[in-house]
Amino acid sequence: MRFPFRHSQPLLPRGLLSPHVLAMAGVLGLGATSALAQATLEEIQVQAQPDAQALPAPAPGGQVAKGAGLGLLGQREALDTPFNITSYTQQLMADQQSATVAGVLENDPSVRFTTNTGHAYENFSIRGLEVNATEVGFNGLYGLAPDAHIPTEMLERVEVLKGPGALLNGMTPGGAVGGVVNVVTKRPTADDRTQVITSYASDAQLGVQADVSRRFGPERRLGIRVNGSMASGETDIDDQKRRKRLGALALDYQGDRWSLGLDAYSYRSHIANGSPLMVGFATVGRMVAAPAANLNQFRGMNAEQQSDGALLRGSVDLSEDWTAYASLGWAEHSYTGMLNGTRGILRTDGHTLDTQNYQQYGFTRSWTGDAGLRGRLRTGAVAHEVVLSMNQLRQEGGRALNAKGGIPTASYVSDLYHPTLDTVIANQPTAYKQERDNVITSYALADTLRFAGDTLAVTAGARLQQVQQKMAGYDEQAVTPMLGIVAKPWSPNLALYANYIEGLSAGTTVAAGYANAGETLKPYKTRQLETGVKWQGTGWMHTFSLFQITKPSAISVTSAGASLPTLVEDGEQRNRGVEWTVSGQLAPAWSVLGGISYTQAKQTKTQGGLKDGNDVYGVPRWTANLGAQWSVPAVPGLALSGRMVYTGAQQVNSSNTLQAPAWTRFDAGVRYATRLSNHAVTWRANLENAFGRKYWAGAFNDNFMTVGAPRTLLLSATVDF
């Protein structure tokens, strides 16, 4: 099936963003750029000015960075930030062989997943509030990251901010408020790099990647980096196959007082003959044993996704204290086949499944821009860091439906533990319908005031945001403020922090059947209060946080004598929690990463008060992730690692009549780095879910649970030329 793009042309030629072109460029670059570098660049020193937005350095142990990007506020050291943030490094992704962003986020105790491992879409929750895969930032801007799941081959960092972030990053396209996940792409390195990685994932997924970086010119101001990767073969799901191709290009030029950069990528993913299963419990009314994760209930079903994107960014130093910056990006995402709806409803016998699948295709096209002014000034004894910003995201999109306006659906009977081979595939969609033409525009101002030699920093700001949904006739605006405080009264390595910040979601357009049908409710404001302590020692950091998040929602209210109910913004969810995270090097041979989170997610204002006080489904009280790595002193280059992932009991539905049991998963890894023929070589092996635990992982909807990941073996070899 063709994707519905003939009516317009992309802003960049497709040939330039072909994954074949970019991936092949990476492979060909192994020889060509190496020869060019030897011919023209010998004995030349780097003289370019440093990038004002350079990423914080990796922390000891190399698994996380010392700081992260905070959108409007720029790059900040973690200890100087009034938020709970973590920035996972490229070294962590390589050592754990994380194929997608979801694999990286499995290190975070505040993140859990609402879709299965290996699903076409990787949706998750932060602090018990959902964040979809389509709402991940790309170098600080929404709408540009690859759709549904994001490959790590082109990434340098994965940054996680816990809690709402409307002031910092603006409103997400879908209004997610649990936190902000931002991916930072690889950029040209100061030193030349030529690296090849070969990989294997069970059952028989083979891959190859080339990573080439060069700098050119008398002062090496122009940088070019190309990443190309290909992988294909059988997956952990019985008889399922997956093929993916990625090409990514990064350019930058460092002038005397200005810089310019371009990031572009093209990604293709094809899943053939199956998908992980999501199970409905509403009918059976009790928990049953989880099936093996490799069972395939959807033979014959396929899904294909493609994403292309580009981002142009630049900055200029107007003076020693003031910098102007701007970015302009474009992306186009499309999909066809079975992207979601891969579910089975259990019958009362506890094993028979009424299985459903969908067929659809659709697209999203995004244009986004950001411009601002950042500077420093003083008023008496107070130092100020001021930033003024304007950004806009425009998105249009739609999907194909059947002749009656619904998604083509098919159903058949199967068994939870013994899948049928007689699957029924839904018909192809027949009619295309545009469903989205949205514009999100915002203006933001923030000031960080520093007092008493940096022992006290106060950040205050606000963002005016306008949300237009043209097809729904929706045009609303709201102001989202923020206040953050960091105090270091006793030591520069011990920080007390607190914040008040809001998130923003578009209001609901009331459907038929209500007295106020057609009305559009005001945008929803989610509010967070947080306080905590950060303690940085020699090589490690602890963060301890207390938070409360209140998220409003729409509920139905029936007035006396009224024939129809009215939909109003009177519902509410309240999440309270405690988090502790630790990262770094506790001893020369030992590195740790992980933490523990306790979240109490309550329904506080529900329909008629019937569910007031109930837990929110899919939000376990206790979660923990703890990983350790030991560099074996007796064998230089050898490192052993292990990780424990624990998820406590969680409610399956909003009525709290069913509870999924707690589960614990163990992973193990080994790495050996050496030199062969004067080339650095690193072998890695990782075993996820080492004991083959069968478990219900999480909830993706009321009364629906996902099946946990199977045992997976990952192997790779990395060679530096």
N, C-alpha and C positions, 0 to 999 in steps of 0.2 A: 504494500500500500504506500502511496506517495504522501508526503507531508504537505499540508495546505499552505505553501509559501509562494505560489505563483503570482499572487496579486501584488507583491512588492519585492524590492531588492534589498539585501543587507547593505550596511554602510561600508563594509569591507568586502573585497572580492572573495568568493568562496574558495577559489584556488589557493589563496594565501593562507587560509585557515584549514585546509584539508589535513586530517590527521596523518594521511600518507605522506604529504609534503613535509609537515613539521617533524614527524617521527623519522623520516628518511634523512632530513637535514641533520638531526642529531647523530645518526649513524655515520653519514658521510663526513660530518664535522670531525670525527675521530682522526682522519688523516689530513684533510684539507687545512683545518685551522691550526693543527700542530705544525704542518710544514710552513705555513705562513708566519706563525709565531717565531719559528727558528730563523726564518729568512729576514725578518724585519724588526724583531723586538728584543734582541739580545742586549743585555747590559743596560736596560732602560729602567729607571726607577719611577715609582708611582708618585705623581705630583698633584693629582687632582684634589680639589677641595672635598672634605668629608661631607656626606649627605646629612642635612640637618634632621632628617627623619630616620636616621640609621637605627636599626633594630638594637634593643638592649642585648648585651653579651650573654652567652649561656652561663648559667650558674654552675658551681662545682657539681660534678657528676654528669653534666651535659644534657640531662633529660628535660629540664625546664630552663627558661630564660630568667634573668634578673628583673625583667619588667615586661610590659606589653603595651600595645596601642590602646588608647582610650578615646578613639574617634576624635571628637572635637578638641579634646585636651592634648592630643598627640601622644608621643611615646613617653611613658613614665616608669620609673623604677617602682617595683612592687611595694617596697617599704614606704614610699612617698605617696601612695595611692589610697584614697578613702573607700576602696572597694575590695572585694575578694576576687582576685584575678589570677589566672594561671596561663602561661604561654608555653606550650609543648613544642619541643625543638625537632628539627629534621633528624638529628642523631637518634632521638627516641623512636621516631617513625621507622628509621632504618633498622635499628636494633630489634624492635618488636615486629618488623615486617608488616606494619599496618598498611593495608591496601587502600583504605578509605578513611575519611574523617571519623566515621563511627568507631573504627578500630582505635584511633587515638583517644577518643573520649571515654573509652572503657577504663582509662586510668583515673577518672575523676569520680569521687564518691558522691558528688551532687548531681551527676548525670545518669539517667537511666533511659531505656529505649522503648518506644511504643510500636516499633515494627521489628520483624525478625532479622537476625544476622543473615546477610545474603539476599535480603529482599531488594526489589528494584528501588524502593524509597527507603531512606534511612531517617526516620523521624525519632525524636528523643524528647526528654523533658529535663528541665533544670529547676532545682528546688521545687519539684512537684508540679511545674507548669509547662505545658507542651510548647515545643519549638519545632517547626517542620523543617525538613531538609531544604526547602525552597527559601528559607529565611536566614541563610548563612551569609555573612558579609564577605566580600572579596576585596582585599586591600582597603577595607573600611567602608565600602559601598555595597548596598543591597541590589539584588537583581542580576548580578554579573556572574556569580559562581555557577559551576556546572549544576544542572538540575538533578534532583532526586538523590544522588550520591556523588561525592567529590573524591577523585583519586588523589593520592598523596605524592605521586611522582613529581609534581610541579610545585610542591609546597615547601616553604622554609619554616613556617610556624603555624600552629593552630592555637588561637587565643580564646579563652573562655572567661567571660565576665558573668558572675552570678548575680541574678536579680535584674529588674527592669533597667533599660538604658536609653530612654527616649531623648534625653538631652544630649547624651554622648554620641549616639549613632543615628538618631531619628527613628521614626516609626518603621517597623518592618512591613513588607508587602502584605502579610497576613495578620499583622497585629500581635505577634508573639511577644510575651512579656516576662517569661521565666528567666531569661538571660540573653547574652549576646555571644554568638560564636563567630569569629572572624578568621579567615584563612589569609595568610601572607604568602605570596608567591616567591619563588626563588628569583634572585637577581644576580647579575654578573658579579663574580668574586674578584677580590684584589689580585689573587694569584691565579694563574692559568690552571684549568682543571679539565681532565678527560677521564671519564669514569664509565665503566660498563658493568651492569648488574644483570645476572641471570637468576631466575627464580622458579620455584616449584611450590604448588599448593595442592594438597590432597583434594580429590582423588587423582587428578592428572591435569592440573592447570600449569602450563609452562609459559614463561614470560621472559622478555629481555628489555632492558632500558639503557639508553645512552644519555649521559649528562655532560655537556661540553660548555666551558666558559672561557672566554678570551677578552683581553683588553687591547686596544689599538691606539696608535698615534704616539707622537714624541713624549707625551706626558700620560699616556694610557687613559685618556679621559673617556673614550668611547668603549662601552662594555656590551658584549653580546653573550647570551646564555641560551642554549637550546636543550630541551629535554624531549626525548621521544621514547615511547614505550609501546609494546604490543604484548598481549597475553591471550591464550585461548586453551580450551580443553574442558574436561569434565570437572564438575564441582562436587561438593559433599552431598548434594541432593541426588538421589538415585537417578541415573540416566539424564540428568540435566547437564547442559553445556553452557559456557559463558565465553564470550569473546569481547575484548575491549582494545581500543587504540587511542593513544593520546599523543598530541604534539603541542608543545608549549614553547613560546619564544619570549625572551626578556631582553630589552635594550635599555641602556641608559647613557646619558652624556653628562659629565660633571664639569660645568664651567667654573669660572672664577667666583662668581657670585650667583650662579643660577644652576639648575639641574633640570633635566628632561628625561622621562622614562616611558616605555611602552611595554605592556604585558598583554600577550595574546595567546589563546589556546583553542584547540579543537579536540573534542572528545566524543567517541562513539562507544556504545555499550550494547551488546546483543545477548539476551538470555533466551535459551532455546530449551523447550521440552520440560517446563516445570517451574515451581516456585515454592518457597516455604509456606507453611500453613498457619492460619489464624483460626481459633476455635471459639464458637459461640456456646455459652452455658445457660442461656435464659430458659431453655426448655427442660434440660436435664436437671437443673436445680441442685447439683452437687458436684464436688470436685472428683475427677478421675485421674488415674495415673497418666503422666505425660508420655506421649509416644516418642519413639526415636526420631531425632531431628533430621535424619537423612531420608525419611520416607517421603515419597513423591505422590501427592494427591492430584497433580495437575499436568500429567503427561500430555504432550501435544500443544501446550500453550507457550507462546513466545512473547517477548517484549523487546522493543528496540528504542533506544534513546540517543539523542544527539544534542550536543551543546557546543556553541561557538561564542567566543567573547573576546573583547579587546578593551583595554583601559589605557588612556594617555594621561600622564600626570606630569606636573612641573611645578617649580618653585623659583622665586627670585628674592634675594636679599636686598631689601630697599635701603637698609642701613645696618649698623652693627646690632640693632635691637629689634628690627621689624622685618618680617618676611611675608610675602604674598604667595599663595599657592592655589592651584586649581587642578581638577581632574575631570575627564570626560570619558564615559564608557558606554559600550553597547554590547548586548548579548541576545542570542536567539536560541531557544530551547524547543525541542519537539520530541514527541513520543508516539509510539503506535503499539497496539497489541494489548497484552494483559499486564497493566501497570499496578493495579490494585484490585480489591474485591476477591482476593484469593482466600476465601473463608469457607468453613464448614460448620454447620449448626448441629450440635449433638442432639440426638433423640433421647428419650427417657431411659433407654437401655444402657446408655453411657458409652457406646462405641460406634453405633451407626451414625453416619454423617449425611446431612443434606448439604451437598457441596455446591458452591456458586462460583462463577467466574464471569468476568466482564471482557469486552473487546472495545477499544476506543483509540482514537488518536487526537492529538491536539498540539497546541504550540503556545509559547509565551515569548514576546519580544519586548526588550527593555532598553530604555535609554536613560542614562543617569549622569548627573554632573554635580560638582561640588567646588566651591570657591570660597576663599577666606583670607583673613589677615591676622597674623599672629605676632605679638610683640611683648617687650618688657619695658616697664617704667617704674618710677618711684614717686611716692607721695610721703615726704618726710622719712620716717624710719621704716615705712612699709614698702616692700617690693611687690610689684604686680606682674602677673603673666596673663595677658589679655588675648582673647581670641574672638573674632567675629566671623560667622560662617553663614553661607546660604547653600542649600542643595535641593535637588529635585529628582524624582524618579517617575518616569512615565512607563506604563506597562499596558500592553494590549495582548489579548489572547482569547482562545476559545477551544472547542473540542467538537468531535464528531459524535452524533447521536443517531438513534434509529428514526424511522419515519414518524413515530409518535412522540419524539422529543425526549426519549429516555435512553439510558446507556444499554446497548445490546447485552443481554444477560442469558446465561445458560445454567442449568442445574442438573445434578445427577446424584445418585446414592452411592456412598462409599463407606469405608470402615476406618476408624481412627488408627487402628493398629495394623490393618491389612488393606492398603489402598487398592481400589479397583483399577483395572487396566482399560475399562470401558468408559473413558471420559467423554463428555460432550462439550464441544467448543462453541462459544457464543458466535453468532453471525457477525460479519463485518459491519461497522457503522455505515450509514448511507447518507447522512445529511450533516453538513458543517454548520456550527452556530457560534458566533462571537459572543463571549460571555464577560469580557473584561476590557475596559478602556479607562484606566485609572491614572491619576496624577497626584503624587504626594510631594508637597512643597513645604520647605521649612526655613526659618531664619533663627539663628542661635547666637547668644552672647554669653561668655563666661569669663570670670576673673578669679585667678588664684592669688590670694594675698598671703604673703609670708612675713611673719613677725619674729622678733627676738632671735635673730641669727638662725632662722629656719627651724626653730623648735616648735613652731605652731604655723600650720598652713590651713587656710580656709578657702574653699572653692565654692563659688556661688554662680548660678547661671540659670537661663531659661531658654526654651525653644518654642517659638510660635509655629504651629504646624497646621497646614491646610490639607484636607483630604477630599479629593474629588473622584467620584465614581460616576462617570458620565452616563453609562447605560442605565444606572439606577436613579439618576437625578440627584445624587448625593453630593453635597458640598457643605462641609462643616470644618470648623477650625477649633483648636484648643491650645492652651499654653501649658507646657510641662516644665516645672521648675526643678532645681536640684541644689542641695546644700551638702557639702562634704567637709570633714574636719580631720586633720592628722596632727597629733601632738606627740612630741618626743621630750617629755619633761625631765627624764633621768639619763637617757643614753641615746645616741644616734642610731643604735641598733635595736631599740625597743620603741615601737610606735603604737599609740592608741588611736583608733579611728572610728568614725561614725558617718552615716550618710542618710539623707532623705532624698529619694529619687522616685520618679514616676515613669510608668509605661503607658503607651497609648494604643488603642485598638479602635478601628472604625465601628460605629454603631450599627445595629441590626436594622435592615429594612423589613418592616412588618409584612408578613405574608397574608394571604386571604384566610378568612376564618376568624379574624380578630376585628374588634370594633374600630381599631385605628389602622386597618390594613392600608398599605401604601406609605405610611409615615416612616421616616428614617430617624432612629434614635440618635442622640448625641454620642460623640466618641466616648468610649469607656476609658477611664483613668485607673490604672493599677498603681498602688502606692506601696513603697517599701521603706521600712525603718530598719537600720542595721547598725550594729556596733561590734567592735572586735579589737583584738590585739595581734600585732605581728612582731615576731622576735627572730632576729637574724643572728646566727652564731657564725663561727668559723667554718664555712662550707655548707651550712644548711639554714632553712627557714621554717618556722612554724607560723601558721595563721589560725586564729581561733575567732569564730564569728557567731553572733546571735542575730536573728533576723525575724521580721514579720512582714508578710506580703498580703494585701487584701486586693482581690480581683472581683470587680462587679460583673454581673451577667443579667440577661433579660429573663423575666419570668411572667407567667400569665396571672392576671388578677381579674376576678369577676365581681363587679359591684352589684349591690342589691337591686333587683329589678331589671338588670341589663340582660339582653338576649345573647350577647356575645362577650367573651372576655377581652381584656385589653392587655397588650404586651408592654411591659414597663421595665425600666432599669432598676429593679429592686432586689435582684438576686446578688449573692456574694459568696465567695470562697476565701477562706483565711488560712494561710500557711505560716506556721511558726517553726523555727528550727535552730539547731546548733550544728556548727561544722568545725572540724579540726583537720587541717591538712599539713603535711610535712614533705619536704623535698630537699635533696642535696646529698652531700657526702659526709656521713657521720664519722668515718675513719678513712684513711688512705685507700683501703681496699673495698670499702663498703659504701654503696649508694642506696638511697631509699626514695620512694615516691608513693604517695597515697594519702589516705585519711579516712575519717569516719563522719557520717552525717546522720542526724536525727531530725526528721521532719514530721510535724503534726499538721496534716492537711484536713481542714474541716469545712463542711458545708454549713455556713452560718445563717444564710437567708435563702430559703427554698420555697417551692410552690406550696402555699398554704401551710408552711412550717413543718411539713410532713417528714422532711429529711434533715431538719436542723440538728446539728451535732454529729451527724454521720461523717465518717471518713470519706475523703475523695477516693474514688476507685483508682487503682494503679499507682498509688503513692505509698510505698512501704515506709514504716516508721524508721527503721534502721537500714543503712547501707554502708558498706565499707569496701575500699579498694586499697590494697597494700602490696607494693612490689619492692623487691630487694635485688641487688646485684653485687656479686662478689668477684673481684679481680684476683685470680689465684696467684699468690706471690711466687710459688715455686715454678710456675709456667708463664713467663711473660707473654702477654697477648691473649691469654685465655680468661674468659669471664663466664660465670654461671649466674642465671637469674631465675626468679620465681615470682609469681603473682597470685594473690588470692582476691576473688571478687565475691562479695556477700550481699545478698538482697533479702531483707526480712519479709515476713508475711505481709500480704497486701490484699485489699478488698478487690473483688472481681466486679462488683456493681455498686451503683450509687445507693442502693437500698441496704447495703451491708449484710446481705443474706448469705453471701458466699465468700470464702477467703482462700486465696492461694497460699500454699506453704512457702516457707523460707527456702532459699537454696544457696549453695556455696560452690564455686568453681575454682579450679586450680590450673594455672598455666606454668610452663617451664621453658627455659631457653638456655642456649649455649652459644658463645661467640669466640672465634679464634682469629686473631689478626697477626699477620707475619709479612715477610717479603719473599717474593720469588722472582728470580731474574731481574732484580732491582725494581720490581713493581710491588706496591702495597696491595695485599690481598686479604680480604676478610670473608670468612665463612660464618654463616649464621644458621641456626636451627631453632625453631620454636614449636612447641606443642600446646595448643589451646584446648581447654577442657580435657586435661590430660587423663582423667579417670572416666571419661565418657558419660558424665552425669546427664540424666534426662530430667528436665524441669520445665515448669511454666515460668517464662522469663518476665513478662510484663503485660500490661493491658493497653490495647490500642483504641478501645471504645468500651462503653458500658456493656458488661457481660461478655466481653471478648478477651481472650488471652493469646499470647504468642508462645511459640515453642522455642526453647533455648537452643543455642548453637551446638552443633555436633563436635566431636573430637576432630581437630584439624592440625595437620602437619605442614609447616612452612619451612622451606629451605632456600638459601640464596648464597651467591658468591659475588663479591664486589672486587673489581680490579681497577686500580688507578694507573693510567698510562702517563 
